Amino acid sequence: MRAVSVEDLKTGMILARTIVNPDMVVVLSENTLLTKAHITRLTFLNIPVVYIKDEY
């Protein structure tokens, strides 16, 4: 697992942790395969960093 800036995300990456907003509402769940729409949504919500699964 590694932290990745939202601006460096690529489609096909897999979330390692669930993302919640300040009201504790789930934005995206762990193990989500990221699409362009997901990345756009994270940018719109001003989420700076997410955790991504890697090969290790």
C-alpha distance matrix in Angstrom:
0.0 3.8 7.1 9.6 13.2 14.9 17.4 15.1 13.7 15.2 16.6 14.9 11.3 9.8 8.9 6.3 9.0 12.7 14.4 17.8 20.7 22.8 24.9 22.1 22.6 19.6 19.0 16.4 15.0 11.7 11.6 13.8 14.4 15.1 18.7 20.7 22.1 18.8 18.0 21.6 21.5 18.5 20.6 23.7 22.3 21.3 17.7 16.4 12.6 10.0 6.3 5.5 4.5 5.5 8.3 7.4
3.8 0.0 3.8 6.4 10.0 12.3 14.5 12.2 11.7 13.8 15.9 15.1 11.3 10.9 9.7 8.2 10.2 13.6 14.3 17.6 19.9 21.9 24.5 22.1 22.7 20.0 19.0 16.8 16.2 13.4 13.7 15.1 15.3 15.1 18.3 19.7 21.3 18.1 16.6 20.0 20.2 17.0 18.4 21.8 20.6 19.1 15.6 13.7 10.0 8.3 5.4 5.5 6.6 6.9 10.2 9.7
7.1 3.8 0.0 3.8 6.8 9.4 11.8 10.3 10.2 13.2 15.6 15.6 11.9 11.8 10.0 9.3 10.1 12.8 12.5 15.6 17.3 19.1 22.0 20.0 20.8 18.5 17.1 15.5 15.7 13.6 14.6 15.2 15.7 14.6 17.6 18.4 19.7 16.6 14.6 17.7 17.8 14.3 15.4 18.7 17.4 15.6 12.2 10.0 6.4 5.6 4.4 6.3 9.0 10.1 13.6 13.5
9.6 6.4 3.8 0.0 3.8 6.3 8.2 6.5 6.7 10.0 12.8 13.6 10.3 11.2 10.1 10.8 11.8 13.9 13.0 16.1 17.5 19.6 22.6 21.0 21.2 18.8 16.7 15.1 16.0 14.5 15.0 14.8 14.6 12.7 15.2 15.4 17.1 14.3 11.8 14.8 15.5 12.2 12.8 16.4 15.8 13.9 11.0 8.6 5.5 5.6 6.1 6.7 10.0 10.8 14.3 15.1
13.2 10.0 6.8 3.8 0.0 3.8 5.3 5.3 6.7 10.4 13.4 15.1 12.4 13.6 12.3 13.6 14.0 15.3 13.4 16.0 16.5 18.4 21.6 20.7 20.8 18.9 16.4 15.6 17.2 16.5 17.3 16.4 16.2 13.6 15.3 14.7 16.1 13.7 10.6 12.9 13.8 10.4 10.1 13.7 13.4 11.0 8.8 5.8 4.4 6.5 8.8 9.9 13.5 14.4 17.9 18.9
14.9 12.3 9.4 6.3 3.8 0.0 3.8 5.3 5.2 8.8 11.2 13.4 11.3 12.7 11.5 13.7 13.8 14.3 12.1 14.5 14.8 17.2 20.1 19.3 18.9 16.9 13.9 13.2 15.5 15.5 16.2 14.5 14.2 11.1 12.3 11.4 12.4 10.2 7.0 9.1 10.1 7.0 6.7 10.4 10.6 8.9 7.0 5.6 5.4 6.7 9.6 10.4 14.1 15.5 19.1 20.6
17.4 14.5 11.8 8.2 5.3 3.8 0.0 3.8 5.7 8.6 11.6 14.4 12.9 15.1 14.6 16.9 17.4 18.0 15.8 18.1 18.1 20.3 23.3 22.8 22.2 20.3 17.1 16.5 18.9 18.9 19.2 17.3 16.3 13.0 13.4 11.6 13.2 12.0 8.3 9.5 11.7 9.4 7.6 11.3 12.5 10.5 9.8 7.9 8.5 10.3 12.9 13.1 16.5 17.3 20.6 22.4
15.1 12.2 10.3 6.5 5.3 5.3 3.8 0.0 3.8 6.6 10.1 12.4 10.6 13.3 13.4 15.5 16.8 18.1 16.6 19.5 20.1 22.5 25.4 24.4 23.9 21.5 18.5 17.2 19.0 18.3 18.0 16.6 15.1 12.2 13.1 12.0 14.5 13.1 9.6 11.8 14.1 11.7 10.9 14.7 15.6 13.8 12.3 10.1 9.3 10.2 11.7 11.1 14.1 14.2 17.3 19.2
13.7 11.7 10.2 6.7 6.7 5.2 5.7 3.8 0.0 3.8 6.9 9.0 7.2 9.9 10.3 12.9 14.4 15.5 14.3 17.5 18.5 21.4 23.9 22.6 21.7 19.0 16.0 14.2 15.8 15.2 14.6 12.9 11.3 8.4 9.6 9.2 11.7 10.0 7.0 10.1 12.1 10.0 10.3 13.9 14.7 13.8 11.9 10.7 9.3 8.8 10.2 8.9 11.8 12.5 15.7 17.9
15.2 13.8 13.2 10.0 10.4 8.8 8.6 6.6 3.8 0.0 3.8 6.3 6.0 9.5 11.2 14.2 16.2 17.2 16.6 19.9 21.1 24.3 26.5 25.0 23.7 20.7 17.6 15.3 16.7 16.1 14.6 12.7 10.1 7.5 7.9 7.8 11.1 10.2 7.9 10.9 13.3 12.2 12.6 15.9 17.1 16.8 15.1 14.4 13.0 12.0 12.7 10.4 12.4 12.7 15.3 18.2
16.6 15.9 15.6 12.8 13.4 11.2 11.6 10.1 6.9 3.8 0.0 3.8 5.6 8.7 11.0 14.4 16.4 16.9 16.6 19.8 21.3 24.8 26.4 24.8 23.0 19.8 16.8 14.2 15.5 15.2 13.2 10.8 7.6 5.2 4.8 5.9 9.1 8.7 7.8 10.7 12.8 12.6 13.7 16.4 17.7 18.1 16.5 16.5 15.2 13.5 14.1 11.6 13.0 13.8 16.1 19.2
14.9 15.1 15.6 13.6 15.1 13.4 14.4 12.4 9.0 6.3 3.8 0.0 3.8 6.4 9.7 12.7 15.3 16.2 16.8 20.2 22.3 25.8 27.3 25.2 23.4 19.9 17.4 14.2 14.6 13.6 10.9 9.1 5.6 5.3 6.5 9.0 11.7 10.6 10.6 13.8 15.3 14.9 16.5 19.2 20.0 20.5 18.4 18.5 16.4 14.1 13.6 10.5 10.8 11.6 13.4 16.7
11.3 11.3 11.9 10.3 12.4 11.3 12.9 10.6 7.2 6.0 5.6 3.8 0.0 3.8 6.7 9.4 12.2 13.7 14.4 18.0 20.3 23.6 25.4 23.1 21.8 18.3 16.1 12.9 13.0 11.4 9.2 8.3 5.8 5.5 8.3 10.6 12.9 10.8 10.3 14.0 15.0 13.7 15.5 18.5 18.7 18.8 16.2 16.0 13.4 10.8 10.0 6.7 7.4 8.5 11.1 14.0
9.8 10.9 11.8 11.2 13.6 12.7 15.1 13.3 9.9 9.5 8.7 6.4 3.8 0.0 3.8 6.4 9.2 10.7 12.2 15.9 18.7 22.0 23.4 20.8 19.6 15.9 14.3 10.8 9.9 7.9 5.5 5.5 4.6 6.0 9.7 12.6 13.9 11.2 11.6 15.3 15.4 13.9 16.5 19.2 18.7 19.1 16.1 16.4 13.5 10.2 8.6 5.6 5.7 8.2 10.9 13.2
8.9 9.7 10.0 10.1 12.3 11.5 14.6 13.4 10.3 11.2 11.0 9.7 6.7 3.8 0.0 3.8 5.6 7.1 8.6 12.4 15.3 18.5 20.0 17.3 16.4 12.9 11.6 8.3 7.4 5.2 5.0 5.4 6.8 7.3 11.1 13.6 14.2 10.8 11.2 14.8 14.1 12.1 15.1 17.6 16.4 16.8 13.5 14.0 11.1 7.4 5.9 4.6 6.0 9.5 12.7 14.2
6.3 8.2 9.3 10.8 13.6 13.7 16.9 15.5 12.9 14.2 14.4 12.7 9.4 6.4 3.8 0.0 3.8 7.0 9.4 13.0 16.3 18.9 20.5 17.4 17.2 13.9 13.5 10.5 8.7 5.4 6.0 8.2 10.0 11.1 14.9 17.4 18.0 14.4 14.7 18.2 17.3 14.9 17.8 20.3 18.6 18.7 15.1 15.3 11.9 8.2 5.2 4.8 4.9 8.6 11.7 12.2
9.0 10.2 10.1 11.8 14.0 13.8 17.4 16.8 14.4 16.2 16.4 15.3 12.2 9.2 5.6 3.8 0.0 3.8 6.4 9.6 13.0 15.5 16.9 13.7 13.8 10.8 11.0 8.7 7.0 4.6 7.4 9.1 11.8 12.4 16.0 18.2 18.1 14.3 14.8 17.9 16.3 13.8 16.9 18.9 16.7 17.0 13.3 14.1 11.1 7.6 5.9 7.4 8.7 12.3 15.4 15.5
12.7 13.6 12.8 13.9 15.3 14.3 18.0 18.1 15.5 17.2 16.9 16.2 13.7 10.7 7.1 7.0 3.8 0.0 3.8 6.5 10.2 13.0 13.8 10.6 10.2 7.1 7.7 5.8 4.3 4.3 8.0 8.6 12.0 12.3 15.4 17.6 16.6 12.9 14.1 16.7 14.4 12.3 15.9 17.2 14.7 15.7 12.4 14.2 12.0 8.8 8.6 10.2 11.8 15.5 18.7 19.1
14.4 14.3 12.5 13.0 13.4 12.1 15.8 16.6 14.3 16.6 16.6 16.8 14.4 12.2 8.6 9.4 6.4 3.8 0.0 3.8 6.9 10.0 11.4 8.9 8.5 6.0 5.5 5.3 6.3 7.6 10.8 10.2 13.1 12.3 14.9 16.3 15.1 11.4 12.2 14.2 11.7 9.3 12.7 13.8 11.0 12.1 8.9 11.2 9.9 7.5 8.9 11.2 13.7 17.2 20.7 21.3
17.8 17.6 15.6 16.1 16.0 14.5 18.1 19.5 17.5 19.9 19.8 20.2 18.0 15.9 12.4 13.0 9.6 6.5 3.8 0.0 3.8 6.7 7.6 5.2 5.2 4.3 5.2 7.1 8.5 10.5 14.0 13.3 16.4 15.5 17.6 18.7 16.8 13.4 14.4 15.7 12.5 10.6 13.7 13.9 10.5 12.0 9.6 12.5 12.1 10.6 12.4 14.9 17.4 21.0 24.4 24.8
20.7 19.9 17.3 17.5 16.5 14.8 18.1 20.1 18.5 21.1 21.3 22.3 20.3 18.7 15.3 16.3 13.0 10.2 6.9 3.8 0.0 3.8 5.4 5.2 5.5 6.6 6.4 9.6 11.8 14.1 17.4 16.2 18.9 17.4 18.9 19.3 17.1 14.2 14.8 15.2 11.8 10.2 12.6 12.0 8.3 10.0 8.6 12.0 12.7 12.3 14.8 17.5 20.4 23.8 27.3 27.9
22.8 21.9 19.1 19.6 18.4 17.2 20.3 22.5 21.4 24.3 24.8 25.8 23.6 22.0 18.5 18.9 15.5 13.0 10.0 6.7 3.8 0.0 3.8 5.4 7.4 9.7 10.2 13.3 15.2 17.2 20.7 19.8 22.5 21.0 22.6 22.8 20.7 17.8 18.2 18.3 15.1 13.3 15.1 14.3 10.5 11.3 10.5 13.4 14.4 14.6 17.1 20.2 23.2 26.4 30.0 30.1
24.9 24.5 22.0 22.6 21.6 20.1 23.3 25.4 23.9 26.5 26.4 27.3 25.4 23.4 20.0 20.5 16.9 13.8 11.4 7.6 5.4 3.8 0.0 3.8 5.5 8.9 10.4 13.7 15.3 17.8 21.3 20.4 23.4 22.3 23.8 24.2 21.6 19.0 20.0 20.0 16.4 15.3 17.5 16.2 12.6 14.3 13.6 16.8 17.7 17.3 19.5 22.3 25.0 28.4 31.9 32.1
22.1 22.1 20.0 21.0 20.7 19.3 22.8 24.4 22.6 25.0 24.8 25.2 23.1 20.8 17.3 17.4 13.7 10.6 8.9 5.2 5.2 5.4 3.8 0.0 3.8 6.3 8.8 11.4 12.3 14.5 18.2 17.7 21.0 20.4 22.3 23.3 21.0 17.9 19.2 19.9 16.4 15.0 17.8 17.1 13.5 15.1 13.5 16.5 16.5 15.5 17.1 19.8 22.1 25.7 29.0 29.1
22.6 22.7 20.8 21.2 20.8 18.9 22.2 23.9 21.7 23.7 23.0 23.4 21.8 19.6 16.4 17.2 13.8 10.2 8.5 5.2 5.5 7.4 5.5 3.8 0.0 3.8 6.3 9.3 10.5 13.5 16.8 15.8 19.0 18.4 19.9 21.0 18.3 15.5 17.4 17.8 14.2 13.6 16.6 15.6 12.4 14.9 13.6 17.0 17.1 15.7 17.4 19.6 21.8 25.5 28.7 29.3
19.6 20.0 18.5 18.8 18.9 16.9 20.3 21.5 19.0 20.7 19.8 19.9 18.3 15.9 12.9 13.9 10.8 7.1 6.0 4.3 6.6 9.7 8.9 6.3 3.8 0.0 3.8 5.7 6.8 9.9 13.1 12.0 15.3 15.0 16.8 18.3 16.0 12.9 15.0 16.1 12.7 11.9 15.5 15.1 12.3 14.7 12.7 15.9 15.4 13.4 14.7 16.4 18.4 22.1 25.3 26.1
19.0 19.0 17.1 16.7 16.4 13.9 17.1 18.5 16.0 17.6 16.8 17.4 16.1 14.3 11.6 13.5 11.0 7.7 5.5 5.2 6.4 10.2 10.4 8.8 6.3 3.8 0.0 3.8 6.9 10.1 12.6 10.7 13.4 12.2 13.7 14.8 12.4 9.3 11.3 12.3 8.9 8.4 11.9 11.7 9.3 12.0 10.2 13.6 13.4 11.6 13.6 15.0 17.5 20.9 24.3 25.5
16.4 16.8 15.5 15.1 15.6 13.2 16.5 17.2 14.2 15.3 14.2 14.2 12.9 10.8 8.3 10.5 8.7 5.8 5.3 7.1 9.6 13.3 13.7 11.4 9.3 5.7 3.8 0.0 3.8 6.9 8.9 6.9 9.8 9.3 11.4 13.3 11.5 8.1 10.4 12.3 9.7 9.0 12.8 13.5 11.7 13.8 11.5 14.1 13.0 10.4 11.6 12.2 14.3 17.8 20.9 22.3
15.0 16.2 15.7 16.0 17.2 15.5 18.9 19.0 15.8 16.7 15.5 14.6 13.0 9.9 7.4 8.7 7.0 4.3 6.3 8.5 11.8 15.2 15.3 12.3 10.5 6.8 6.9 3.8 0.0 3.8 6.3 5.8 9.5 10.4 13.1 15.7 14.5 11.0 13.3 15.7 13.4 12.4 16.2 17.2 15.3 17.1 14.3 16.5 14.6 11.4 11.3 11.7 12.8 16.5 19.3 20.5
11.7 13.4 13.6 14.5 16.5 15.5 18.9 18.3 15.2 16.1 15.2 13.6 11.4 7.9 5.2 5.4 4.6 4.3 7.6 10.5 14.1 17.2 17.8 14.5 13.5 9.9 10.1 6.9 3.8 0.0 3.8 5.6 9.0 10.5 13.9 16.8 16.3 12.8 14.4 17.4 15.7 14.1 17.7 19.3 17.5 18.6 15.3 16.8 14.2 10.5 9.2 9.2 9.6 13.3 16.0 16.9
11.6 13.7 14.6 15.0 17.3 16.2 19.2 18.0 14.6 14.6 13.2 10.9 9.2 5.5 5.0 6.0 7.4 8.0 10.8 14.0 17.4 20.7 21.3 18.2 16.8 13.1 12.6 8.9 6.3 3.8 0.0 3.8 6.3 9.0 12.4 15.7 15.9 12.8 14.4 17.7 16.7 15.5 18.8 20.8 19.5 20.6 17.5 18.6 15.9 12.1 10.4 8.9 8.3 11.6 13.8 15.4
13.8 15.1 15.2 14.8 16.4 14.5 17.3 16.6 12.9 12.7 10.8 9.1 8.3 5.5 5.4 8.2 9.1 8.6 10.2 13.3 16.2 19.8 20.4 17.7 15.8 12.0 10.7 6.9 5.8 5.6 3.8 0.0 3.8 5.9 9.0 12.3 12.2 9.3 11.4 14.5 13.5 12.9 16.2 17.9 17.1 18.6 15.9 17.4 15.2 11.8 11.2 9.7 10.2 13.4 15.9 17.9
14.4 15.3 15.7 14.6 16.2 14.2 16.3 15.1 11.3 10.1 7.6 5.6 5.8 4.6 6.8 10.0 11.8 12.0 13.1 16.4 18.9 22.5 23.4 21.0 19.0 15.3 13.4 9.8 9.5 9.0 6.3 3.8 0.0 3.8 6.6 10.2 11.1 9.0 10.6 13.8 13.8 13.5 16.3 18.3 18.3 19.5 17.1 18.1 16.0 12.9 12.3 9.9 10.2 12.5 14.7 17.4
15.1 15.1 14.6 12.7 13.6 11.1 13.0 12.2 8.4 7.5 5.2 5.3 5.5 6.0 7.3 11.1 12.4 12.3 12.3 15.5 17.4 21.0 22.3 20.4 18.4 15.0 12.2 9.3 10.4 10.5 9.0 5.9 3.8 0.0 3.8 6.8 8.0 5.8 6.9 10.2 10.7 10.4 12.8 15.0 15.4 16.5 14.4 15.4 13.8 11.3 11.8 9.8 11.4 13.5 16.2 18.9
18.7 18.3 17.6 15.2 15.3 12.3 13.4 13.1 9.6 7.9 4.8 6.5 8.3 9.7 11.1 14.9 16.0 15.4 14.9 17.6 18.9 22.6 23.8 22.3 19.9 16.8 13.7 11.4 13.1 13.9 12.4 9.0 6.6 3.8 0.0 3.8 5.3 5.2 6.4 8.7 9.9 10.9 12.6 14.3 15.6 17.0 15.7 16.9 16.0 14.1 15.2 13.3 14.9 16.7 19.2 22.2
20.7 19.7 18.4 15.4 14.7 11.4 11.6 12.0 9.2 7.8 5.9 9.0 10.6 12.6 13.6 17.4 18.2 17.6 16.3 18.7 19.3 22.8 24.2 23.3 21.0 18.3 14.8 13.3 15.7 16.8 15.7 12.3 10.2 6.8 3.8 0.0 3.8 5.5 5.2 6.2 8.6 10.0 10.7 12.3 14.3 15.5 15.0 16.0 15.9 14.9 16.6 15.2 17.4 18.9 21.6 24.5
22.1 21.3 19.7 17.1 16.1 12.4 13.2 14.5 11.7 11.1 9.1 11.7 12.9 13.9 14.2 18.0 18.1 16.6 15.1 16.8 17.1 20.7 21.6 21.0 18.3 16.0 12.4 11.5 14.5 16.3 15.9 12.2 11.1 8.0 5.3 3.8 0.0 3.8 5.5 5.1 6.1 8.7 9.9 10.4 12.3 14.3 14.2 16.0 16.4 15.3 17.4 16.6 19.0 21.1 23.9 26.6
18.8 18.1 16.6 14.3 13.7 10.2 12.0 13.1 10.0 10.2 8.7 10.6 10.8 11.2 10.8 14.4 14.3 12.9 11.4 13.4 14.2 17.8 19.0 17.9 15.5 12.9 9.3 8.1 11.0 12.8 12.8 9.3 9.0 5.8 5.2 5.5 3.8 0.0 3.8 5.4 5.1 6.3 8.7 9.8 10.6 12.5 11.5 13.5 13.3 11.9 13.9 13.4 15.9 18.4 21.5 23.8
18.0 16.6 14.6 11.8 10.6 7.0 8.3 9.6 7.0 7.9 7.8 10.6 10.3 11.6 11.2 14.7 14.8 14.1 12.2 14.4 14.8 18.2 20.0 19.2 17.4 15.0 11.3 10.4 13.3 14.4 14.4 11.4 10.6 6.9 6.4 5.2 5.5 3.8 0.0 3.8 5.4 5.1 6.3 8.6 9.9 10.7 9.8 11.0 11.1 10.4 12.9 12.5 15.5 17.5 20.8 23.1
21.6 20.0 17.7 14.8 12.9 9.1 9.5 11.8 10.1 10.9 10.7 13.8 14.0 15.3 14.8 18.2 17.9 16.7 14.2 15.7 15.2 18.3 20.0 19.9 17.8 16.1 12.3 12.3 15.7 17.4 17.7 14.5 13.8 10.2 8.7 6.2 5.1 5.4 3.8 0.0 3.8 5.5 5.1 6.2 8.7 10.0 10.4 12.0 13.3 13.3 16.2 16.2 19.3 21.3 24.6 26.8
21.5 20.2 17.8 15.5 13.8 10.1 11.7 14.1 12.1 13.3 12.8 15.3 15.0 15.4 14.1 17.3 16.3 14.4 11.7 12.5 11.8 15.1 16.4 16.4 14.2 12.7 8.9 9.7 13.4 15.7 16.7 13.5 13.8 10.7 9.9 8.6 6.1 5.1 5.4 3.8 0.0 3.8 5.4 5.0 6.2 8.7 9.0 11.7 12.9 12.7 15.7 16.3 19.4 21.9 25.3 27.3
18.5 17.0 14.3 12.2 10.4 7.0 9.4 11.7 10.0 12.2 12.6 14.9 13.7 13.9 12.1 14.9 13.8 12.3 9.3 10.6 10.2 13.3 15.3 15.0 13.6 11.9 8.4 9.0 12.4 14.1 15.5 12.9 13.5 10.4 10.9 10.0 8.7 6.3 5.1 5.5 3.8 0.0 3.8 5.5 5.1 6.3 5.5 8.0 9.1 9.2 12.5 13.6 17.0 19.5 23.1 24.8
20.6 18.4 15.4 12.8 10.1 6.7 7.6 10.9 10.3 12.6 13.7 16.5 15.5 16.5 15.1 17.8 16.9 15.9 12.7 13.7 12.6 15.1 17.5 17.8 16.6 15.5 11.9 12.8 16.2 17.7 18.8 16.2 16.3 12.8 12.6 10.7 9.9 8.7 6.3 5.1 5.4 3.8 0.0 3.8 5.4 5.1 6.1 7.6 9.8 11.1 14.7 15.7 19.3 21.3 24.9 26.6
23.7 21.8 18.7 16.4 13.7 10.4 11.3 14.7 13.9 15.9 16.4 19.2 18.5 19.2 17.6 20.3 18.9 17.2 13.8 13.9 12.0 14.3 16.2 17.1 15.6 15.1 11.7 13.5 17.2 19.3 20.8 17.9 18.3 15.0 14.3 12.3 10.4 9.8 8.6 6.2 5.0 5.5 3.8 0.0 3.8 5.5 7.8 10.3 12.9 14.0 17.6 18.9 22.4 24.7 28.3 29.9
22.3 20.6 17.4 15.8 13.4 10.6 12.5 15.6 14.7 17.1 17.7 20.0 18.7 18.7 16.4 18.6 16.7 14.7 11.0 10.5 8.3 10.5 12.6 13.5 12.4 12.3 9.3 11.7 15.3 17.5 19.5 17.1 18.3 15.4 15.6 14.3 12.3 10.6 9.9 8.7 6.2 5.1 5.4 3.8 0.0 3.8 5.6 8.9 11.4 12.4 16.0 17.8 21.4 24.0 27.7 29.0
21.3 19.1 15.6 13.9 11.0 8.9 10.5 13.8 13.8 16.8 18.1 20.5 18.8 19.1 16.8 18.7 17.0 15.7 12.1 12.0 10.0 11.3 14.3 15.1 14.9 14.7 12.0 13.8 17.1 18.6 20.6 18.6 19.5 16.5 17.0 15.5 14.3 12.5 10.7 10.0 8.7 6.3 5.1 5.5 3.8 0.0 3.8 6.0 9.3 11.3 15.1 17.3 21.0 23.3 27.1 28.1
17.7 15.6 12.2 11.0 8.8 7.0 9.8 12.3 11.9 15.1 16.5 18.4 16.2 16.1 13.5 15.1 13.3 12.4 8.9 9.6 8.6 10.5 13.6 13.5 13.6 12.7 10.2 11.5 14.3 15.3 17.5 15.9 17.1 14.4 15.7 15.0 14.2 11.5 9.8 10.4 9.0 5.5 6.1 7.8 5.6 3.8 0.0 3.8 6.0 7.7 11.4 13.8 17.5 20.0 23.8 24.6
16.4 13.7 10.0 8.6 5.8 5.6 7.9 10.1 10.7 14.4 16.5 18.5 16.0 16.4 14.0 15.3 14.1 14.2 11.2 12.5 12.0 13.4 16.8 16.5 17.0 15.9 13.6 14.1 16.5 16.8 18.6 17.4 18.1 15.4 16.9 16.0 16.0 13.5 11.0 12.0 11.7 8.0 7.6 10.3 8.9 6.0 3.8 0.0 3.8 7.1 10.7 13.1 16.8 18.7 22.5 23.1
12.6 10.0 6.4 5.5 4.4 5.4 8.5 9.3 9.3 13.0 15.2 16.4 13.4 13.5 11.1 11.9 11.1 12.0 9.9 12.1 12.7 14.4 17.7 16.5 17.1 15.4 13.4 13.0 14.6 14.2 15.9 15.2 16.0 13.8 16.0 15.9 16.4 13.3 11.1 13.3 12.9 9.1 9.8 12.9 11.4 9.3 6.0 3.8 0.0 3.8 7.0 9.6 13.3 15.1 18.9 19.4
10.0 8.3 5.6 5.6 6.5 6.7 10.3 10.2 8.8 12.0 13.5 14.1 10.8 10.2 7.4 8.2 7.6 8.8 7.5 10.6 12.3 14.6 17.3 15.5 15.7 13.4 11.6 10.4 11.4 10.5 12.1 11.8 12.9 11.3 14.1 14.9 15.3 11.9 10.4 13.3 12.7 9.2 11.1 14.0 12.4 11.3 7.7 7.1 3.8 0.0 3.8 6.5 10.1 12.6 16.3 17.0
6.3 5.4 4.4 6.1 8.8 9.6 12.9 11.7 10.2 12.7 14.1 13.6 10.0 8.6 5.9 5.2 5.9 8.6 8.9 12.4 14.8 17.1 19.5 17.1 17.4 14.7 13.6 11.6 11.3 9.2 10.4 11.2 12.3 11.8 15.2 16.6 17.4 13.9 12.9 16.2 15.7 12.5 14.7 17.6 16.0 15.1 11.4 10.7 7.0 3.8 0.0 3.8 6.9 9.5 13.1 13.4
5.5 5.5 6.3 6.7 9.9 10.4 13.1 11.1 8.9 10.4 11.6 10.5 6.7 5.6 4.6 4.8 7.4 10.2 11.2 14.9 17.5 20.2 22.3 19.8 19.6 16.4 15.0 12.2 11.7 9.2 8.9 9.7 9.9 9.8 13.3 15.2 16.6 13.4 12.5 16.2 16.3 13.6 15.7 18.9 17.8 17.3 13.8 13.1 9.6 6.5 3.8 0.0 3.8 6.4 10.1 11.2
4.5 6.6 9.0 10.0 13.5 14.1 16.5 14.1 11.8 12.4 13.0 10.8 7.4 5.7 6.0 4.9 8.7 11.8 13.7 17.4 20.4 23.2 25.0 22.1 21.8 18.4 17.5 14.3 12.8 9.6 8.3 10.2 10.2 11.4 14.9 17.4 19.0 15.9 15.5 19.3 19.4 17.0 19.3 22.4 21.4 21.0 17.5 16.8 13.3 10.1 6.9 3.8 0.0 3.8 7.0 8.2
5.5 6.9 10.1 10.8 14.4 15.5 17.3 14.2 12.5 12.7 13.8 11.6 8.5 8.2 9.5 8.6 12.3 15.5 17.2 21.0 23.8 26.4 28.4 25.7 25.5 22.1 20.9 17.8 16.5 13.3 11.6 13.4 12.5 13.5 16.7 18.9 21.1 18.4 17.5 21.3 21.9 19.5 21.3 24.7 24.0 23.3 20.0 18.7 15.1 12.6 9.5 6.4 3.8 0.0 3.8 5.6
8.3 10.2 13.6 14.3 17.9 19.1 20.6 17.3 15.7 15.3 16.1 13.4 11.1 10.9 12.7 11.7 15.4 18.7 20.7 24.4 27.3 30.0 31.9 29.0 28.7 25.3 24.3 20.9 19.3 16.0 13.8 15.9 14.7 16.2 19.2 21.6 23.9 21.5 20.8 24.6 25.3 23.1 24.9 28.3 27.7 27.1 23.8 22.5 18.9 16.3 13.1 10.1 7.0 3.8 0.0 3.8
7.4 9.7 13.5 15.1 18.9 20.6 22.4 19.2 17.9 18.2 19.2 16.7 14.0 13.2 14.2 12.2 15.5 19.1 21.3 24.8 27.9 30.1 32.1 29.1 29.3 26.1 25.5 22.3 20.5 16.9 15.4 17.9 17.4 18.9 22.2 24.5 26.6 23.8 23.1 26.8 27.3 24.8 26.6 29.9 29.0 28.1 24.6 23.1 19.4 17.0 13.4 11.2 8.2 5.6 3.8 0.0
